[in-house]
């Protein structure tokens, strides 16, 4: 694999900017990338769940990735999510990611026709990964969305036999026992990117990197968790984790991490627009209430 280095620290799951007509607004990404580069964030995860990948066309996903790579200017790593219910589409996106210079690829499991065994999941991913054989591949495990709840540790072991560029998993699940098994596999052979906002738990289990949507707008809170956990300062880590929890409670009130999080991006000065339907657009009144709720938890002082 080309210049493969294990990830550490924060990887922000980026939002896809849309204009008032619902079209992709690439012009926002320059400012967005400058913001990312000004923070402790080490990389981005493009066109994942937060990026509304399932609501985008293949051509749009290609253009978004290309723009991020230009705007990033090598200041942080760019991971291309290429997942799709259509294996051929995912293969095309993987090839494109390799051609335009992404640092890695990832894919979520298919969620309409679902693999019923680990072998079926491996066989689905293998051609996708071979389409970008020079790039590290992360299995994006998110059973709450896909309904695919196969043992990730077994996937990593069996998958590595057919997928040489399989390096780990984006573990977006609250099964910490399974996560711990994955971390310990074959003397820490595989990367396990903690994918839940309860970062303190993942770090306690041994993870050294995380992927999250809220990293976009409260990166200093999460960096404080990383730093304090390295120093075994649990009190500081817990204090900052509670800040994260309070923020998540607010975004849940406004429709969750994609809808609520995208609205927060506007309030911090990076207007990514509304989400695509069926996710309902924010109203002016909702923005005012959201700001009030964020003021109540002193969000803008984080």
N, C-alpha and C positions, 0 to 999 in steps of 0.2 A: 504493500500500500504506500501511496505517495506521502512522505513526510508525516506519518501518523504519530500523533502525540495524544496521550490520554487527557481527557478534559478534567479541569478542576474549577471550582467556583461556580458562578452563576451563568446560566444560559437562558436568555429571555425568549419566551415564546411570543413572537411578534404578531401584532394586529395587522390586518390588511387595510390600508387606507382606501376609502371609497368616497366619491364626490356625491353631490346632492342628487344626482341621477342614478346612483348606485353603480357607476362605472369605477374601475380601479383607478386610483389617483396616485400615480407614480411620483408626482412632484413632491409629495410629503416626505418621501423616504430619505432624501438628503438631510433634512432637518432631524428626522427620526434617528438616522445613523449617527449624526453628530451628538445627539443626546446619549445614545448608547455608549459611544466612545468616551464621553465625559464621565461615565460612571465606572464602578468596579466590575461591570459585566464583562465576561470573557468571550461570550459567543451568543448567537441567536439561532432560533429554531423557526424556519420560515415555512409558512403555509401549513401549519399544523392545525389542531383544533381551534386554538386562539385565532389563527389566521383564516378561519372559515374555509378550509380547503375543499370541503364537500360542496360548497356553494360556488366554486370557481371553475372555469373551464381550464383545460390543459394549457391552452395558449396563454391565458392570464397567469397561471402559475409559473410558466416559463419566464414571462416578462417581469413578474415580481421578483423572482430569484435573480435574474440578470441585473435588475436595478439595485437590489441589495448588495450584490457583489461589487458593483461599481461604486456605490455610496460607502460601503464599508472600508474600502481602500486598505485592506489587510489589517485594520485596527482591531478586529475581533474575528473570531471564527464564524463561518456561516454553514449551518447544517440545513440541507434541503429535505423537507418531508416530501416523499414521493408516493405516499400511500394512496390506494384507490381500490374500490371494489372490482375494478377491471385490471387484471394482471398486465395486459398489454399496455394500458395507459401508464401504469406504474413503471413498466420497463422503459417506455419512452421518456418519462420524466427523469428516471435514473440516468439514462444515457445523456440527456441534456445537462443534468447536474454535473456530470463528469466533464462534459465538453466545455462548459462555461467556467469551471474552476471552483466549484463548491468544495468545502473542506471535508464533508461527510454527507451521507444520506441516512434517512430513517424511514420506516414505514409502519403504519398501524395495520392491524389484521383486517381482512375483509369482514364486513359486518352484515351483508345481506345473505349471500350463500356463505355459511360459516364453516371453517375447518373444524372437524370433529376430533382430530387427533394431532399430536405433535408432529408426526410425520407429514400430515397433510399441510400443516402450517409451514413446515420447512420446504416442502415441495412448491408451495405458492410463492415463497420469498426467493428461492434459489435463482430463478431466471432474472428476477428484478436485480438482485445483488450482482449477478454476473454481468448485467448491463452497465455496471459502474464498478468493475472489478478493482480498480485502483483506489477506490474510496472506502473508508471505514463505514460499516453498516450497523445501525442501532435498531433493534426491534422495539417499536413503540407499543408497550403493553398498557392497555386501558380498557379492562373488561367492563367497567361501568357504562361505557359507550358502545363497544363492539359486541358485547355478549360472549366474547371468546375468553374463556377463563381456563386456559390450559397451563400446566406447570411450566413456569418460565425457566427454572433451572434445567429441566429436561430439554426444553427447546434449545437452550444455549449449548448444552453438551452435544445433542444430536445435530443441531444446526451447523455447528462448527465443522462437522464431518463433510458437509456438502457446500458450505458457504465459507470459503477461506477468509473473506473480509468481514465476517461477523465479529464485532468487538464488544458488544454489550447490549444493554436494554435501557430504554427510557421507561422507568418503572412508575407508572401513574396508577397506583393501587395502594390501598391501606393495609395489605397483608404483609406486615413487617417480618413475620417469620419467614415467609417465602423470599422476601427481599434479602434477609440475612443469609439465607442459604445461597442465593445467587452471588452475593458479595464474596462468600468464602470459597466458592467453587474453584477447584484446581489452583489453590494458593493465590486467590485474587486475580485469576486470569482475565475475567470479564469486567468491563466497566458497568456500573449500575448507577444510572442518573436518577436521582430522586425526583419524582414528578408530582409530589403533593406539596401544598403550601406549608405543611407542618414539617419544615425543614429540620428542626432540632431532632426529630425522631430519626430521620434518615441519616444524619451525621452521627448520631449516637450508635447506629447500627454499622457504621463504617463507610458510608458513602462519602465521596469527596467532591461531588459535583451535583448540581440540581438544575432542573428545567422548570420554569414557572411563568405564568402570565403576569402575576403581580410584581415580578422582578422589574418589569418595565417602569413602574412608577414609584416603588419604594425600595430601590436597590440598596440604599444605605442601611435599611433595617435588616435585610438579609445578609449583607456583608458583615454587619455587627454579630449576627448569629454565627456565621462561619468563623470569624475571628475569635469570638469568646469561647466557642466550642474547642478550638485548637488550644486555647489556654486553660481549658477545664473550668472556665468561669460560667457555671450553670446559671447562676442568678441573673447575669447580664443576658445570657442566651434566652432564658425564659421571659425576661422583661421585653425583649424585642420580638419574641415569638407571639406574645400577647398583642403587640401592635399589629402584627400580620393578621392575627385572628380577628381583631376588631375590624380591620379593613375588609377581610373576606365576608364578615357578617353584613357589612354594608353592601357589597356588590351582590351578594345573594338576594338581598332585599330588592335589587333593581334588575334581577333576571340572570344573575350569574356572571362568571368571569369573562365571558366574551362580550355580552351586552353591557354589563355594568363597568367592566374594565375599559372598554372602548370609550365609554363616556368619561371616565376618569382621565384618559389620555387627553381629551379635549380640554379638561379643566387644568391640566398641567402645561398646556400650550402646544400640544401636538395633536391637531385635529384629524383624526382618522375617520371621521364621518360616522354614519350609522352602519348597522349590520345589514346584510342582505336578508330578505324574507326567507323563511318564516319568522326570523327574529325581528320583533317589533321595533321601529325607530323610537328614539328618545324624544320626548316633548320638551318644550321650553320649561314648563312647570316641573317636570322631572329633574331637569338639570339643576334648577334652583333648590329642589328638595335634596338632591344628591349632595350638592355643595354644603347645605346645612348639616346633613348627617356626617359629612367628612369633617366639618368644623367641630362638631360635637366630640369627635374622637381625637381632635388636634392633629389630623392627618397632614396638614400643610406645614406642621412643625417637625414632622418625622425627618 
